[in-house]
Amino acid sequence: MSDNEIQGVKTAALLHDIGKLAVPEHILFEAGAADAGRVPEDRIHPQVGAEIISGVPFRIRCRR
């Protein structure tokens, strides 16, 4: 991998769960199996994460 791609992976690793800021703490740390009724709360974090970082001007460009 190029230095640019390595930096991209490092940045992604740091930010990959940032959307969990929108998930209530009691859900994040609840023991046991997921409750079917709360799946939407669990699954909203990727969209929230995308919104949080949407305004960040990244200089890193990786191939898709």
NORBELLIN-V871991 format. One record per helix or strand of 2 or more residues. SS is the DSSP state (H for helix, E for strand). FROM is the first residue (numbers start at 1). TO is the last residue. Records with the same first field share a line. If there is no record, write none. Layout:
SS->FROM-TO ; FROM-TO
This chain:
H->3-15 ; 18-22 ; 25-28 ; 36-43 ; 45-53
